[in-house]
């Protein structure tokens, strides 16, 4: 059996190349999408008996009640070439299964679009919003249960808003000792300045103190000190836990103490150790995760899981104005149940900071979707929802 791989921009051209090279008797073993087009594995002189023999060997190897079709001694006597051929056939058969699965998913998605157009349209619009497939299915199932498909889009957005954990936060009204934690470059220092300015405008600057523990970034102290000078608020530096305890003791008469921490990668092996320096006696420090809306949902999930080990009270979403899509961020918050306290949509201090409101976040996500109008590939929709048609009940 002579196998060969073919690459082409699309399936039609790939099949044409196979036919020109191997003739009309060639057998396509597998195909898959790759960067720049498709890849096809085709064979000439396809030996079906050899494939059946390999399948029989695989089945017998997984059974404890039947003798194997080919003994170890026979495989050893055939040399490494035979073992390599069987392994190659196994890989080709797996690719063939994948090849057979794709048309079934395409068929299932096509049937849903025909039989249940409202359901299919809802799933497509929610995916375009940026939500993951699992949350899309969860929302649409609830819409179906409520028999609200005729007004499904509005009902879906309402359900999404209900799923979003937001908090009527008390930082600007009651103060406290607040530490802003998060990865590098998410806007912690600017957010500290915004909170400090807002609190100072409401209660007076003599009730606010700023502390920085960022001793890693060049110029980090100076950036916060610049904000402090502009706002007329003192800034103290704490390099370790003892210095932080001393700084907090010095600011014990302040209603609000904001701690600007160093950016730490969520993959840092010593992340928990570094954040443990914030556990200072009975000071009651509350950790707020600063999360960038421009990060990929996969990265956001990783960040929340990592920083949650150190204890998180709330989160603050930043760079809302720079995000091309907001659905992935909303899905992440819903999945983790981490309440959003504030959102930041610019660099202006203190203007570009607002309390988090679920309805406004969903509305902004829809506006971004309408602005970009990125069409989803049918293959992606088929892959995520093609298997649902058999289980759908409307």
C-alpha positions in Angstrom: 0.0 0.0 0.0 1.5 3.3 -1.1 0.4 6.2 0.9 1.1 9.9 0.2 0.1 13.2 1.7 -1.3 16.1 -0.3 -1.7 19.7 0.6 -4.0 22.2 -1.1 -6.0 25.4 -0.4 -9.3 23.6 -0.5 -10.8 20.1 -0.8 -11.6 20.3 -4.5 -8.0 21.1 -5.5 -6.7 18.4 -3.1 -8.8 15.7 -4.7 -7.8 16.9 -8.1 -4.1 16.5 -7.2 -4.8 13.0 -5.8 -6.6 12.0 -9.0 -3.8 13.4 -11.2 -1.1 11.7 -9.2 -2.6 8.3 -8.3 -5.4 7.9 -10.7 -9.1 7.2 -10.1 -8.4 4.1 -8.0 -6.8 6.0 -5.2 -8.5 5.7 -1.8 -8.7 8.7 0.6 -7.7 7.5 4.1 -8.1 10.8 5.9 -8.4 14.5 5.5 -8.1 17.4 8.0 -7.9 21.2 8.0 -4.4 22.6 8.4 -2.9 26.1 8.3 -3.4 27.4 4.8 -5.9 24.7 3.6 -6.4 21.0 3.8 -4.3 17.9 4.1 -5.3 14.6 2.5 -3.7 11.1 3.0 -4.4 8.9 0.0 -3.4 5.4 -0.9 -2.9 3.3 -4.0 -3.1 -0.5 -4.0 -5.2 -0.3 -0.8 -4.8 -3.6 1.0 -8.0 -4.1 2.9 -6.9 -7.5 4.2 -3.9 -5.9 5.9 -6.1 -3.3 7.5 -8.5 -6.0 8.7 -5.6 -8.0 10.1 -4.4 -4.9 12.0 -7.9 -4.3 13.4 -8.1 -7.9 14.5 -4.8 -7.6 16.3 -5.9 -4.4 18.1 -9.1 -6.1 19.2 -7.4 -9.2 20.4 -4.8 -7.2 22.3 -7.5 -5.5 24.3 -9.2 -8.8 25.2 -8.3 -11.1 28.1 -10.4 -14.0 26.9 -9.0 -14.5 23.3 -5.6 -15.4 22.0 -3.9 -12.6 20.1 -4.0 -12.8 16.3 -0.3 -12.2 16.1 2.0 -13.4 18.8 4.9 -11.4 20.2 7.3 -13.8 18.7 5.8 -13.4 15.3 5.9 -9.6 15.5 9.5 -9.8 16.6 10.3 -12.2 13.7 8.7 -9.8 11.3 11.1 -7.1 12.4 10.6 -3.4 13.2 9.1 -2.7 9.7 6.0 -4.8 10.5 5.4 -3.0 13.8 5.9 0.3 12.2 3.4 -0.6 9.5 0.8 -1.6 12.0 1.3 1.6 14.0 1.0 3.6 10.8 -2.3 1.8 9.9 -3.6 2.6 13.4 -2.9 6.3 12.9 -4.5 6.2 9.5 -7.6 4.4 10.9 -7.9 7.0 13.6 -7.7 9.8 11.0 -10.3 7.9 9.0 -12.7 7.8 12.0 -12.2 11.6 12.3 -12.9 11.9 8.6 -16.2 10.0 9.1 -17.2 12.1 12.1 -16.9 15.5 10.4 -19.6 14.8 7.8 -21.9 13.5 10.5 -21.5 16.7 12.6 -22.0 18.8 9.4 -25.2 16.8 8.8 -26.4 17.2 12.3 -25.9 21.0 12.2 -27.6 21.2 8.8 -30.6 19.3 10.1 -30.8 21.6 13.2 -30.8 24.6 10.9 -33.7 23.1 8.9 -35.8 21.6 11.6 -35.0 24.0 14.5 -34.0 27.3 12.8 -34.7 29.4 15.9 -32.6 27.2 18.2 -29.7 27.1 15.6 -29.8 30.9 15.1 -29.6 31.5 18.9 -26.6 29.2 19.2 -24.9 30.9 16.4 -25.5 34.4 17.7 -24.3 33.5 21.2 -21.2 32.0 19.8 -20.7 35.2 17.7 -21.0 37.1 21.0 -17.9 35.3 22.2 -19.4 32.8 24.6 -18.0 29.3 24.8 -20.1 26.4 23.4 -21.0 25.0 26.8 -22.5 28.2 28.0 -24.3 28.8 24.7 -26.0 25.4 25.1 -26.9 26.1 28.7 -28.5 29.4 27.9 -30.5 28.1 24.9 -31.7 25.1 26.9 -33.1 27.4 29.5 -34.8 29.5 26.8 -36.3 26.4 25.4 -37.6 25.3 28.8 -39.2 28.7 29.2 -40.8 28.3 25.8 -39.4 31.7 24.8 -37.8 30.9 21.5 -39.9 33.5 19.6 -38.2 36.2 21.7 -35.1 34.1 22.2 -32.3 36.7 21.7 -33.6 39.1 24.3 -34.3 36.2 26.7 -30.8 34.8 26.1 -29.2 38.2 26.9 -31.3 38.5 30.1 -30.2 35.0 31.2 -26.6 35.9 30.5 -26.9 39.0 32.7 -28.5 37.0 35.5 -25.5 34.6 35.4 -23.0 37.4 35.8 -21.7 37.8 39.3 -21.5 41.5 40.1 -21.1 43.2 43.5 -22.4 46.4 45.0 -19.0 47.1 46.3 -18.3 49.2 49.4 -14.8 50.5 48.7 -15.9 54.0 47.8 -18.4 54.2 50.6 -16.8 52.3 53.5 -13.2 52.0 52.6 -11.0 49.3 54.1 -7.6 47.8 53.3 -7.6 46.7 49.7 -4.8 45.0 47.7 -4.9 45.0 44.0 -3.3 41.8 42.6 -2.9 40.5 39.0 -0.6 39.9 36.1 1.9 42.4 34.8 0.4 45.2 32.6 -3.2 44.8 33.5 -3.5 48.3 34.9 -3.2 47.9 38.7 -1.4 51.1 39.4 -3.8 53.2 37.3 -6.7 51.5 39.0 -5.3 52.3 42.4 -5.0 56.0 41.4 -8.6 56.0 40.2 -10.0 54.5 43.4 -7.9 56.8 45.5 -9.1 59.9 43.6 -12.7 58.8 43.8 -12.5 58.2 47.5 -10.7 61.5 48.2 -13.3 63.4 46.3 -16.0 61.9 48.4 -14.4 61.7 51.8 -11.3 63.9 51.7 -7.7 63.0 50.8 -6.6 62.9 54.4 -8.6 59.6 54.7 -6.6 57.8 52.0 -3.2 56.2 52.1 -1.3 54.4 49.3 1.3 51.6 49.7 3.3 49.9 47.0 5.0 46.5 47.3 6.3 46.5 43.7 10.1 46.4 44.1 10.6 44.5 40.8 9.5 46.9 38.1 11.8 49.8 37.3 10.0 53.1 38.0 7.0 51.4 39.6 7.4 53.3 42.9 7.8 56.6 41.0 4.7 56.1 39.0 2.5 55.7 42.1 4.3 58.5 43.8 3.5 60.8 40.9 -0.2 60.0 41.3 0.2 60.5 45.0 1.7 64.0 44.6 -1.0 65.0 42.1 -3.8 63.7 44.5 -2.0 65.0 47.6 -2.0 61.5 49.2 1.1 60.0 50.9 2.7 56.9 49.4 4.7 54.4 51.4 7.0 51.5 50.1 7.0 48.0 51.6 9.6 45.6 50.4 8.5 42.6 52.6 5.9 41.5 55.1 7.4 43.3 58.1 7.6 46.6 56.2 4.0 46.2 55.0 2.9 45.6 58.6 4.7 48.8 59.6 3.2 50.8 56.8 -0.3 49.5 57.6 0.2 50.4 61.3 1.3 53.9 60.2 -1.9 54.3 58.1 -4.3 52.8 60.7 -6.2 56.0 61.1 -7.0 56.2 57.3 -10.4 55.0 56.1 -9.0 53.6 52.9 -5.6 52.0 52.4 -4.8 50.9 48.8 -1.9 48.4 48.2 -0.4 48.3 44.7 1.3 44.9 44.3 3.9 43.7 41.8 2.6 42.0 38.7 3.0 38.2 38.9 2.6 35.7 36.1 -0.1 33.2 36.8 2.4 30.5 35.9 5.0 31.7 38.4 6.0 28.8 40.6 6.3 31.1 43.6 3.0 33.0 43.1 1.4 31.8 46.3 4.5 32.5 48.2 4.8 36.0 46.9 1.1 36.8 47.6 1.4 35.3 51.1 3.3 38.5 52.1 -0.1 40.2 52.1 -1.3 38.1 55.0 -0.4 40.5 57.7 -1.8 39.7 61.1 -5.4 40.8 61.6 -5.3 43.7 59.1 -8.1 42.2 57.1 -6.6 42.8 53.6 -9.1 42.1 50.8 -7.5 41.0 47.5 -9.1 42.3 44.3 -8.0 40.6 41.1 -7.4 43.1 38.3 -8.3 41.3 35.1 -7.7 42.6 31.6 -10.7 42.3 29.2 -8.3 42.0 26.3 -6.8 38.7 27.4 -8.0 35.5 25.9 -10.6 33.5 27.8 -8.2 30.6 28.2 -5.6 33.0 29.9 -8.3 34.6 32.0 -9.4 31.2 33.3 -5.8 30.3 34.1 -5.3 33.7 35.9 -8.3 33.2 38.1 -7.5 29.6 39.0 -3.9 30.6 40.0 -4.6 33.8 42.0 -7.6 32.2 43.7 -5.2 30.1 45.7 -4.2 33.2 47.5 -7.8 34.2 48.2 -9.8 36.7 46.1 -12.6 38.9 47.3 -13.7 40.6 44.1 -12.3 41.5 40.6 -11.9 44.6 38.6 -12.2 44.5 34.8 -9.8 46.8 33.0 -9.2 47.8 29.3 -12.8 47.3 28.4 -12.3 50.1 25.8 -9.5 48.1 24.1 -11.3 44.7 23.9 -12.5 43.5 20.5 -15.0 41.1 22.2 -16.4 40.9 25.7 -18.3 37.6 25.6 -15.3 35.4 26.5 -14.7 37.6 29.6 -18.3 37.4 30.7 -18.3 33.6 30.3 -15.2 33.4 32.4 -16.7 35.4 35.2 -19.9 33.3 35.1 -18.0 30.0 35.1 -15.9 31.0 38.1 -18.5 32.9 40.0 -16.0 35.7 40.8 -18.0 39.0 41.4 -16.9 42.0 39.4 -16.8 45.2 41.4 -15.7 47.8 38.9 -14.9 48.2 35.2 -12.3 50.5 33.7 -12.6 51.8 30.2 -9.7 54.2 29.8 -6.7 55.9 31.3 -8.3 59.0 32.6 -8.0 59.4 36.4 -10.6 59.3 38.0 -13.2 59.4 35.3 -12.8 56.0 33.5 -13.9 53.8 36.4 -17.4 52.6 37.0 -19.3 50.2 39.2 -19.9 46.9 37.4 -23.4 46.3 36.2 -24.4 43.1 34.5 -26.9 44.6 32.1 -24.3 47.2 30.9 -21.6 44.6 30.4 -23.9 42.5 28.3 -25.1 45.5 26.3 -21.4 46.5 25.7 -20.7 42.9 24.6 -23.5 43.1 22.0 -22.3 46.5 20.7 -18.8 45.0 20.2 -20.3 42.0 18.3 -22.3 44.4 16.1 -19.3 46.6 15.4 -17.0 43.7 14.3 -19.6 41.5 12.6 -17.2 38.6 12.4 -18.8 35.6 10.7 -18.3 32.2 12.3 -17.2 29.3 10.1 -19.8 26.7 9.6 -17.3 24.0 10.5 -16.9 25.5 14.0 -20.6 25.6 14.6 -21.0 22.0 13.3 -18.2 20.8 15.6 -19.7 22.4 18.7 -23.4 21.8 18.0 -23.7 19.1 15.2 -24.2 16.4 17.8 -27.2 18.1 19.5 -29.8 17.5 16.9 -30.6 14.0 18.2 -31.1 15.3 21.7 -33.0 18.4 21.0 -36.6 18.4 22.1 -38.2 21.3 20.3 
